Amino acid sequence: MKSSTTLSATRQDQGERCQPSESDVNEEADEKIKPILSVDSMVKRKNQSTRSQPRKRKRKVSNIELCPVKTLRAWADLYSANYRWFQSGFKKLDLLLGGGINTGEVLEVVGSSSIGKTQLCLTVASYLAAVSEDSIIFVDTANTFSPTRVQALYQAVTTKPLRQGLKQIKVYKALNAFALNTVLEEIRSKLQNRKDQFFRRLRLLIIDSIGIIAPFTKKFRGLALMAETGRRIQALAQRFNIALLVINSTVRDEGPTALKPALGETWSHFADARISMYINPLDKSERLMALVKSHNMKLGSCVKFSFNDIGQLS
C-alpha cells in the first residue's frame, strides 16, 4: 500500500511540473501577438535606405538660355530663304494673297471658260521673266499658250531684250493625263540632277489646265491617277521650293447657274490656296476674283478685274 501511494504521489508531482502556469501562458500569447517590426522601426529603416541612395541633382533651367536671339534670327533667315514670295504683276491678286505668290505652295485658279485664267497665267509668267532672271515652265494641256501675247505683255513691263526674256520661259505640251505625269517626272529628274542652269533657276511652274484629268475620274483607276498627279505636284513645290500655278475648270452644280471646281473634293486637298474667278451675278459685265482657300489669309476677300488692249489685268 505504501508503495502504491508513493507512486501516485510522484506521478502527481510530475504532472504538476509538466503543466504550464498562467504567467507562462500569458507570456506566450504576448509573444504571438507581438509584430515582427514596429511602425517606428519600419519608418526608420525606410529613411535610412533613402538617405543611403545618392540623390539626383536637378538641372537649373534658369541659368540656361533656351532660345537665344541669334538662333531666332537664323531660323527667320532660313524660313525667308526657303519660302519666298514674288509679285504676280497684278496688284489686286497680290493683295488677296498677302503680298504675292508663295514658293513652296500650290496655287489653284478656278473659273469658267473664257473668264481669263490663261491670260492670268501669261501675265504672271511674262512679268516674272521681265523683273527677274528666274526660269518659268508652262505646261500646256489645251494649246492655250500664245507667244505673241507673252511678247506683248513682256515688252509692256520692261525694256530688256525680248530674246533674253523668252529664254527664261520653256513650254511643254501634254495633251492627256498620262503625258502630263510624264512631263512632271521629267521636270523632277532635271531638278534633282541640277546640271541645267535653267532648272537651277526655276521658280514658277504653270499647268494649264489640270482639268485634263477629269475624263478619267469616273473610273477607279482615274481616281488613282488624279491622286498620283496631285502628289507629284505637291512634291515638286515642297521639295524644290518652287511655286505651282495650277488652272482648273468648273462644272455644273445643283441649281441652274451654280458652278463648282472640277475634280471634286478629293483634288481640293492638294492645293494650298485657291482663287476663284467668276462673273458677278448682279452685273454680267463685271468680273470678280475671290480668295476661297488659304492657310494664312482671311477668306472671302473679293476684287474686281478687267483686261486692257494687250491683255494686262487691271
C-alpha positions as CSV (number, residue, x, y, z in Angstrom):
1,M,0.0,0.0,0.0
2,K,2.7,2.4,0.8
3,S,4.4,1.7,-2.5
4,S,1.2,2.5,-4.4
5,T,0.6,5.7,-2.5
6,T,4.2,6.9,-3.1
7,L,3.9,6.0,-6.8
8,S,0.7,8.0,-7.2
9,A,2.3,11.0,-5.3
10,T,5.3,11.0,-7.5
11,R,3.1,11.0,-10.6
12,Q,1.1,13.9,-9.4
13,D,4.3,15.9,-8.7
14,Q,5.5,15.1,-12.3
15,G,2.1,16.2,-13.8
16,E,2.1,19.5,-11.9
17,R,5.6,20.1,-13.1
18,C,4.6,19.4,-16.8
19,Q,1.5,21.7,-16.7
20,P,2.4,25.4,-17.6
21,S,1.4,28.2,-15.2
22,E,-0.9,31.1,-16.1
23,S,2.0,33.5,-16.3
24,D,3.7,31.3,-18.8
25,V,0.6,31.1,-21.0
26,N,0.2,34.9,-21.0
27,E,3.8,35.4,-22.0
28,E,3.4,33.0,-24.9
29,A,0.3,34.8,-26.1
30,D,2.0,38.1,-25.9
31,E,4.9,36.8,-28.0
32,K,2.5,35.5,-30.7
33,I,0.6,38.8,-30.9
34,K,3.8,41.0,-30.9
35,P,4.6,42.1,-34.5
36,I,7.9,41.3,-36.2
37,L,8.7,45.0,-36.7
38,S,7.1,48.1,-35.2
39,V,5.9,51.0,-37.3
40,D,8.7,53.2,-35.9
41,S,11.3,50.8,-36.8
42,M,9.9,50.4,-40.4
43,V,9.9,54.2,-40.8
44,K,13.5,54.4,-39.5
45,R,14.6,51.7,-41.9
46,K,13.0,53.4,-44.9
47,N,14.6,56.8,-44.0
48,Q,18.0,55.1,-43.7
49,S,17.6,53.4,-47.1
50,T,16.6,56.6,-48.8
51,R,19.5,58.5,-47.2
52,S,22.0,55.9,-48.3
53,Q,20.9,56.3,-52.0
54,P,22.6,59.1,-53.9
55,R,20.2,62.0,-54.8
56,K,19.7,63.0,-58.4
57,R,20.7,66.6,-59.0
58,K,18.1,68.8,-60.6
59,R,19.1,70.8,-63.6
60,K,19.0,74.5,-63.3
61,V,17.0,75.8,-66.2
62,S,17.1,79.4,-65.1
63,N,20.8,79.7,-66.0
64,I,20.4,78.2,-69.5
65,E,19.5,80.3,-72.4
66,L,16.8,78.2,-74.1
67,C,16.3,80.2,-77.3
68,P,18.9,82.9,-77.9
69,V,18.3,85.8,-80.3
70,K,20.9,84.6,-82.8
71,T,19.0,81.3,-83.1
72,L,15.7,83.1,-83.8
73,R,17.4,85.2,-86.4
74,A,18.9,82.1,-88.1
75,W,15.5,80.4,-88.2
76,A,13.9,83.5,-89.6
77,D,16.6,83.8,-92.3
78,L,16.2,80.1,-93.2
79,Y,12.4,80.4,-93.4
80,S,12.6,83.5,-95.6
81,A,15.2,81.8,-97.9
82,N,13.1,78.6,-98.3
83,Y,9.6,80.2,-98.5
84,R,9.9,83.4,-100.6
85,W,7.1,85.1,-102.5
86,F,7.2,87.1,-105.7
87,Q,4.8,89.6,-107.2
88,S,2.4,88.4,-109.9
89,G,2.2,91.6,-111.9
90,F,-1.4,92.1,-110.9
91,K,-1.5,94.2,-107.7
92,K,-5.1,93.1,-106.8
93,L,-4.1,89.5,-106.9
94,D,-1.0,90.2,-104.7
95,L,-3.3,91.9,-102.2
96,L,-5.5,88.8,-102.0
97,L,-2.5,86.6,-101.4
98,G,-0.9,88.8,-98.8
99,G,1.9,90.2,-100.9
100,G,2.4,87.8,-103.8
101,I,2.6,84.1,-104.9
102,N,4.4,81.9,-102.3
103,T,7.1,79.5,-103.4
104,G,6.8,76.0,-102.0
105,E,3.0,76.0,-102.3
106,V,0.3,75.1,-104.9
107,L,-1.9,77.9,-106.0
108,E,-5.1,76.8,-107.8
109,V,-7.1,79.2,-110.0
110,V,-10.6,78.1,-110.7
111,G,-13.0,79.6,-113.2
112,S,-15.4,79.0,-116.1
113,S,-14.4,79.1,-119.7
114,S,-13.2,82.4,-121.2
115,I,-13.1,84.1,-117.8
116,G,-9.4,84.9,-118.2
117,K,-7.5,82.1,-116.4
118,T,-4.9,81.6,-119.2
119,Q,-4.4,85.3,-119.6
120,L,-3.6,85.5,-115.9
121,C,-1.0,82.7,-116.3
122,L,0.6,84.5,-119.2
123,T,0.6,87.8,-117.2
124,V,2.4,86.2,-114.3
125,A,4.9,84.3,-116.5
126,S,5.8,87.4,-118.6
127,Y,6.1,89.7,-115.5
128,L,8.4,87.3,-113.6
129,A,10.6,86.9,-116.7
130,A,10.8,90.7,-117.1
131,V,11.7,91.7,-113.5
132,S,14.0,88.8,-112.6
133,E,16.3,86.2,-114.0
134,D,14.2,83.2,-112.8
135,S,13.0,80.4,-115.0
136,I,9.4,79.6,-115.8
137,I,7.9,76.4,-117.1
138,F,4.5,76.5,-118.8
139,V,2.8,73.0,-119.2
140,D,0.2,73.4,-121.9
141,T,-2.5,70.8,-122.0
142,A,-5.1,72.6,-124.2
143,N,-3.0,74.5,-126.8
144,T,-3.7,77.8,-125.0
145,F,-0.1,79.2,-124.9
146,S,0.3,82.2,-127.1
147,P,3.9,83.6,-127.8
148,T,2.5,86.8,-129.3
149,R,0.6,87.6,-126.1
150,V,3.7,86.8,-124.0
151,Q,5.8,89.1,-126.2
152,A,3.3,92.0,-125.8
153,L,3.0,91.6,-122.1
154,Y,6.8,91.3,-121.7
155,Q,7.5,94.4,-123.7
156,A,4.9,96.4,-121.7
157,V,6.8,95.8,-118.5
158,T,10.5,96.1,-119.3
159,T,12.9,97.3,-122.0
160,K,15.1,94.2,-121.7
161,P,15.8,92.3,-124.9
162,L,12.9,90.1,-125.9
163,R,15.2,87.1,-126.7
164,Q,16.6,87.1,-123.2
165,G,13.1,87.1,-121.7
166,L,11.8,84.3,-123.9
167,K,14.8,82.1,-123.0
168,Q,13.5,82.2,-119.4
169,I,10.2,80.5,-120.4
170,K,10.0,76.9,-121.5
171,V,6.8,75.3,-122.8
172,Y,5.9,71.6,-122.5
173,K,3.0,70.0,-124.3
174,A,0.9,67.4,-122.6
175,L,-2.4,66.6,-124.3
176,N,-3.6,63.8,-121.9
177,A,-3.2,62.9,-118.3
178,F,-0.5,60.3,-118.9
179,A,1.6,62.7,-120.8
180,L,1.2,65.2,-118.0
181,N,2.6,62.8,-115.5
182,T,5.5,62.0,-117.8
183,V,6.3,65.7,-118.1
184,L,6.2,66.1,-114.3
185,E,8.5,63.2,-113.8
186,E,11.0,64.7,-116.4
187,I,10.9,68.0,-114.6
188,R,11.5,66.3,-111.3
189,S,14.5,64.4,-112.6
190,K,16.1,67.5,-114.1
191,L,15.6,69.5,-110.9
192,Q,17.2,66.7,-108.9
193,N,20.2,66.5,-111.2
194,R,20.8,70.3,-111.1
195,K,23.0,70.1,-114.2
196,D,21.0,72.5,-116.3
197,Q,21.2,76.2,-115.3
198,F,17.6,76.7,-116.4
199,F,16.3,74.3,-113.9
200,R,18.5,75.6,-111.1
201,R,16.8,78.9,-111.5
202,L,13.3,77.5,-111.8
203,R,10.8,79.4,-109.7
204,L,7.4,79.0,-111.3
205,L,5.7,76.0,-112.8
206,I,2.3,76.7,-114.6
207,I,-0.1,73.9,-115.5
208,D,-2.9,75.0,-117.8
209,S,-5.0,73.1,-117.1
210,I,-5.3,70.2,-114.6
211,G,-8.9,69.6,-115.9
212,I,-7.4,67.2,-118.4
213,I,-7.7,64.5,-115.8
214,A,-11.5,65.0,-115.4
215,P,-12.5,62.3,-118.0
216,F,-10.5,59.7,-116.1
217,T,-12.0,60.4,-112.7
218,K,-15.2,58.4,-113.4
219,K,-13.3,55.2,-113.0
220,F,-11.4,53.8,-110.1
221,R,-8.1,54.0,-112.0
222,G,-8.8,57.6,-112.8
223,L,-9.0,58.5,-109.2
224,A,-5.7,56.8,-108.5
225,L,-4.2,58.7,-111.5
226,M,-5.6,62.0,-110.1
227,A,-4.1,61.3,-106.6
228,E,-0.7,60.4,-108.2
229,T,-0.7,63.7,-110.2
230,G,-1.6,65.7,-107.1
231,R,1.2,64.1,-105.0
232,R,3.8,64.8,-107.7
233,I,2.7,68.5,-107.9
234,Q,2.9,68.8,-104.1
235,A,6.3,67.1,-104.1
236,L,7.7,69.5,-106.8
237,A,6.5,72.6,-104.8
238,Q,7.7,71.5,-101.4
239,R,10.9,69.6,-102.2
240,F,12.4,72.1,-104.8
241,N,10.8,75.2,-103.3
242,I,9.0,76.4,-106.5
243,A,5.6,77.9,-106.9
244,L,2.9,75.8,-108.7
245,L,0.2,77.8,-110.5
246,V,-2.5,75.3,-111.5
247,I,-5.6,76.1,-113.6
248,N,-8.8,74.2,-113.0
249,S,-12.1,74.5,-114.8
250,T,-15.7,74.4,-113.4
251,V,-18.6,72.1,-113.7
252,R,-22.3,72.4,-113.1
253,D,-23.5,72.2,-109.5
254,E,-27.0,72.0,-108.1
255,G,-29.0,74.9,-109.4
256,P,-29.4,76.5,-112.8
257,T,-26.4,78.8,-112.5
258,A,-24.3,77.2,-109.8
259,L,-20.8,76.1,-110.6
260,K,-18.2,74.2,-108.7
261,P,-14.5,73.3,-109.3
262,A,-13.8,70.2,-111.4
263,L,-12.2,67.0,-110.0
264,G,-14.3,67.1,-106.8
265,E,-13.4,67.4,-103.2
266,T,-10.5,64.9,-103.4
267,W,-8.5,67.3,-105.6
268,S,-9.0,70.3,-103.3
269,H,-6.7,68.8,-100.7
270,F,-3.7,69.1,-103.0
271,A,-4.0,72.9,-103.3
272,D,-2.6,75.2,-100.6
273,A,-4.6,78.2,-101.8
274,R,-7.5,78.7,-104.3
275,I,-8.5,81.7,-106.3
276,S,-12.0,81.8,-107.9
277,M,-12.7,83.9,-111.0
278,Y,-16.3,84.4,-111.8
279,I,-18.8,86.9,-113.3
280,N,-20.8,89.0,-110.9
281,P,-24.4,87.6,-111.0
282,L,-25.8,91.0,-110.3
283,D,-23.8,92.7,-113.1
284,K,-22.9,90.4,-116.0
285,S,-20.3,92.9,-117.3
286,E,-18.3,92.8,-114.1
287,R,-15.6,90.1,-113.4
288,L,-14.6,89.2,-109.8
289,M,-11.7,87.4,-108.2
290,A,-12.1,85.9,-104.7
291,L,-9.9,84.0,-102.3
292,V,-11.8,80.9,-101.3
293,K,-9.0,78.8,-99.7
294,S,-5.8,79.8,-97.8
295,H,-3.8,78.8,-94.8
296,N,-2.7,82.2,-93.6
297,M,-5.1,84.8,-95.2
298,K,-8.6,85.8,-94.4
299,L,-11.2,84.2,-96.8
300,G,-14.0,86.0,-98.6
301,S,-11.9,88.9,-99.9
302,C,-13.0,89.9,-103.4
303,V,-11.6,92.3,-106.0
304,K,-12.7,93.4,-109.5
305,F,-10.6,92.8,-112.5
306,S,-10.6,93.5,-116.3
307,F,-8.2,93.3,-119.2
308,N,-6.8,96.1,-121.3
309,D,-6.0,96.1,-125.1
310,I,-2.8,94.0,-124.8
311,G,-4.3,91.6,-122.2
312,Q,-2.9,93.1,-118.9
313,L,-5.1,92.7,-115.9
314,S,-6.2,95.9,-114.2
